[in-house]
Amino acid sequence: MTLLELITASAKQLTDAGVAFGHGTTNAFDEAAWLVLWQLGLPLDTPLEPESSEANTAVALDKQAEVATLLRARIDTRKPAAYLTKEAWLQGVAFYVDERVIVPRSFIAELLVEGAIDYWLSDATHRVLDLCTGNGSLAVIAAMAYPDVNVVASDISPDALAVAHINVDKHGLQDRIKLLQSDGLAAVQGPFDLILCNPPYVNAQSMAALPPEYHAEPALALDGNIHGGSDGMDFVRQLLQDAPQHLSDKGVLVLEIGNEREHFEAAFPRLGAIWLDTSAGEDQVLLLTHDALRAHHEARKA
């Protein structure tokens, strides 16, 4: 069996088993390619075009058996592939992951790499906060994108911070990224010129309907109903209330809310949000200036 045949057969196996995607891949073939290439110790960018020599390389029977074992683990456990490989990629950067953190997939990463928020930044942008850092991927990518900034990466979960520590060390950014345990902004000392946040925002109905792959992730990082709400905006409400005093006068908050724009706008109908264009459209990530947040804060007090 050739490499391409093995990947194609593995993709069919995943499809027939009804596994869910969304943790680095969006379809069965890409997921199968990831798992097969990883198990065989091949680069993830190995050419797989039918005419390529790599795709037509024969795979030994013992190696096919190893792939079969990995595929069976993916199907039987319904764990995201990243938990099985202990590795996830975001914007071409490799990160360590395990069950202590959600698999990184934030669209904020592409905005950082593409310079899509640079318009709101300046030479005075020196302090960055990655709130709800998880495995630390956004903090690392921000530090890579902006070599002159220092980053605070905070999370309520000590387990998540332990994983983030691995990734900060992995990329040699110990001098520029500080890890901090904090419930939201409670233990964070501003002001910051840029706050990045991919918080828990999934509404109650969506949480109940998530496939097993998502329930394998820490609910703390997904469930946006921590204070008894149902629209997924519990964390965001507190964040928007606290954010103004943690931002510099020209600072901005970049906030990811996934597929919850409808709930976000219902919860904050008069908030002056700027929606940013990502590969998933203009509904996933928004930007709030210090002035917009201050106006929201003052309106709430009135």
C-alpha atoms as one frame of an Amber mdcrd trajectory, in Angstrom:
protein
   0.000   0.000   0.000   1.343   3.429  -0.923   1.331   6.465   1.359  -1.541
   8.071  -0.544  -3.547   4.850  -0.518  -3.018   4.521   3.227  -4.186   8.087
   3.843  -7.201   7.630   1.572  -8.190   4.407   3.332  -7.709   6.052   6.716
  -9.902   8.981   5.669 -12.676   6.577   4.703 -12.328   4.884   8.080 -12.728
   8.211   9.867 -15.714   9.146   7.715 -17.434   5.804   8.257 -16.899   6.171
  12.020 -18.562   9.601  12.033 -15.826  11.411  13.922 -16.042  15.209  14.203
 -13.372  17.623  13.008 -12.487  21.211  13.848  -9.330  20.861  15.924  -6.796
  21.737  13.267  -8.504  20.073  10.308 -11.949  20.379   8.772 -12.297  17.125
   6.835 -11.462  13.429   6.934  -8.648  13.484   4.368  -6.689  16.248   6.093
  -7.154  14.593   9.477  -6.028  11.236   8.088  -3.009  12.850   6.437  -2.039
  14.492   9.722  -2.285  11.257  11.696  -0.584   9.065   9.089   2.295  11.461
   8.435   2.831  12.022  12.150   2.839   8.312  12.913   5.308   7.644  10.100
   7.553  10.490  11.220   7.119  12.351   7.930   6.832  16.142   7.547   3.249
  17.362   7.616   3.872  19.205   4.351   4.886  16.024   2.520   3.582  16.271
  -1.084   0.498  14.097  -1.549  -0.364  14.783  -5.171  -1.018  11.461  -6.951
   1.913  12.034  -9.315   4.447  12.805  -6.569   7.065  10.245  -5.628   6.313
  10.744  -1.938   2.639   9.864  -2.365   3.560   6.694  -4.214   6.109   5.467
  -1.671   5.244   2.019  -0.303   4.479   1.815   3.411   5.748  -1.279   5.204
   3.213  -3.585   6.836   4.492  -2.937  10.349   4.119   0.803   9.781   0.610
   0.282   8.438  -0.186  -1.546  11.668   1.081   1.395  13.729  -1.137   3.752
  11.751  -4.101   1.429  12.261  -3.550   1.535  16.031  -3.494   5.338  16.028
  -6.627   5.531  13.858  -8.412   3.135  16.173  -7.490   5.332  19.176  -8.865
   8.391  17.363 -12.146   6.618  16.652 -12.605   4.797  19.953 -11.687   7.672
  22.288 -13.126  10.498  20.133 -10.225  12.611  21.387  -9.001  15.352  19.044
  -6.001  14.206  17.025  -3.823  16.801  18.763  -4.273  15.008  22.073  -3.002
  11.806  20.507   0.021  13.429  18.845   0.623  15.930  21.690   1.135  18.560
  19.022  -0.948  21.257  17.348  -0.078  23.806  14.706  -1.300  27.388  14.543
  -0.193  29.677  11.713   2.712  27.366  10.966   3.944  27.337  14.567   4.089
  24.055  16.478   2.739  23.846  20.030   2.623  21.165  22.673  -0.898  20.269
  23.806  -2.565  17.722  26.028  -5.923  17.291  27.738  -5.213  20.124  30.191
  -5.920  22.726  27.487  -8.198  23.182  24.511  -6.628  22.592  21.122  -5.495
  26.028  19.817  -7.506  27.252  16.819  -8.003  30.973  17.429  -8.567  33.248
  14.446  -6.761  35.958  16.395  -3.537  34.162  15.444  -4.041  34.845  11.745
  -4.827  38.512  12.462  -1.538  38.819  14.334   0.502  37.120  11.624  -1.145
  39.074   8.795  -0.804  42.412  10.587  -4.550  42.970  10.429  -4.685  44.856
  13.731  -1.539  46.931  13.171  -3.662  49.950  12.198  -4.765  50.291  15.833
  -1.245  49.843  17.213   1.771  52.165  17.188   5.381  52.507  18.238   3.986
  53.019  21.737   2.582  49.483  21.822   4.829  47.749  24.348   2.639  45.758
  26.742   0.385  42.939  25.539  -1.940  40.742  27.576  -3.091  37.341  26.349
  -6.085  36.688  28.587  -7.322  33.070  28.813  -4.008  32.008  27.314  -4.626
  28.239  27.430  -1.530  26.593  26.007   0.066  29.989  25.415  -0.159  29.927
  21.629  -1.469  33.479  21.144   1.112  34.851  23.565   3.883  33.124  21.634
   2.590  34.270  18.238   2.145  37.837  19.509   5.720  37.862  20.789   6.919
  36.561  17.425   4.839  39.085  15.464   5.924  42.057  17.600   9.564  41.620
  18.657   9.515  44.839  20.722   6.646  43.913  23.046   6.473  42.105  26.354
   3.550  39.774  26.942   1.657  38.722  30.036  -0.164  35.425  29.484  -2.827
  34.731  32.098  -5.283  31.960  32.786  -7.419  30.836  35.695  -6.229  27.241
  35.267  -2.868  26.239  36.763  -2.944  23.174  34.505  -3.231  25.386  31.429
  -0.379  27.569  32.655   1.795  24.470  33.074   1.243  23.674  29.391   1.819
  27.317  28.424   5.139  27.171  30.292   6.186  24.260  28.073   5.433  26.283
  24.949   7.091  29.469  26.161  10.226  27.426  26.855   9.876  25.560  23.553
  10.077  28.813  21.631  12.707  30.448  23.845  10.494  33.354  24.926  10.986
  33.170  28.688  12.415  36.696  28.788   9.428  38.276  27.048   6.397  36.275
  28.204   5.317  36.257  31.836   2.789  33.649  32.946   0.212  34.636  35.534
  -2.701  32.871  37.213  -5.735  35.135  37.250  -9.519  34.850  37.257 -10.207
  37.164  34.346  -8.491  40.479  35.019  -8.622  40.148  38.808  -4.882  39.595
  39.363  -3.643  41.403  36.255  -1.779  44.697  36.593  -2.270  47.031  33.620
  -2.294  49.170  31.711  -1.838  47.234  28.482  -1.644  48.578  24.953  -3.224
  45.436  23.508  -5.378  42.789  25.151  -6.025  39.559  23.261  -8.746  37.286
  24.531 -10.239  34.046  23.238 -12.517  33.385  26.226 -15.119  30.752  27.061
 -18.137  31.887  25.038 -20.189  28.843  23.997 -23.875  29.226  24.860 -25.722
  26.589  26.883 -27.644  25.085  23.968 -24.487  24.751  21.871 -22.542  23.257
  24.785 -25.134  20.501  25.075 -24.918  19.773  21.359 -21.130  19.649  21.034
 -19.708  16.375  19.667 -17.517  14.183  21.898 -14.277  15.658  20.506 -15.179
  19.014  22.048 -16.343  17.492  25.313 -12.870  15.948  25.562 -11.556  19.488
  26.070 -11.704  21.342  29.415 -15.235  22.733  29.780 -13.777  25.675  31.692
 -12.256  26.956  28.450 -15.440  26.566  26.403 -18.519  27.089  28.560 -19.498
  30.758  28.604 -22.201  30.291  31.244 -20.022  30.186  34.345 -22.301  32.482
  36.347 -25.538  30.730  35.480 -26.351  32.452  32.198 -27.321  30.711  28.982
 -26.103  33.003  26.185 -22.386  32.275  26.631 -21.564  35.872  27.553 -20.956
  35.530  31.319 -17.161  35.895  31.105 -17.425  38.590  28.422 -19.754  40.735
  30.544 -17.219  40.862  33.367 -14.364  41.427  30.927 -16.007  44.431  29.287
 -16.731  45.932  32.689 -13.138  45.543  33.886 -11.224  46.174  30.649 -11.145
  50.017  30.547  -9.026  50.322  33.669  -6.559  47.770  32.284  -6.018  49.472
  28.909  -3.841  52.442  28.036  -5.613  55.453  26.537  -4.918  54.245  22.983
  -5.131  50.574  23.858  -7.452  48.057  22.180  -9.118  44.790  23.091  -9.259
  42.051  20.444 -11.944  39.546  21.403 -12.926  36.262  19.778 -16.527  35.099
  20.156 -16.698  32.329  17.552 -20.208  31.698  16.266 -21.811  33.768  19.014
 -22.112  37.153  17.276 -25.910  37.059  17.573 -25.700  36.514  21.330 -22.930
  39.090  21.680 -24.895  41.813  19.900 -28.039  40.958  21.855 -26.107  41.294
  25.115 -24.291  44.510  24.106 -26.535  46.249  21.548 -24.937  49.702  21.812
 -21.310  48.690  22.016 -19.125  50.192  19.267 -17.471  46.995  18.102 -15.292
  46.812  14.996 -15.656  43.379  13.367 -12.460  42.056  11.827 -12.248  39.992
   8.669 -10.830  36.486   9.124 -10.704  33.363   6.966 -14.029  32.419   8.601
 -15.685  35.748   7.785 -16.424  38.877   9.830 -18.397  37.295  12.654 -15.652
  35.643  14.698 -13.393  38.388  16.081 -14.060  41.986  17.110 -11.970  44.925
  18.238 -12.892  47.449  20.909 -11.015  50.681  21.500 -10.443  52.109  24.948
 -12.910  54.877  24.137 -15.632  52.406  23.127 -15.098  50.382  26.282 -15.110
  53.501  28.452 -18.368  54.669  26.861 -19.893  51.246  27.497 -18.698  51.354
  31.108 -20.127  54.827  31.681 -23.455  53.875  30.073 -23.782  50.928  32.433
 -23.273  53.211  35.437 -25.839  55.750  34.231
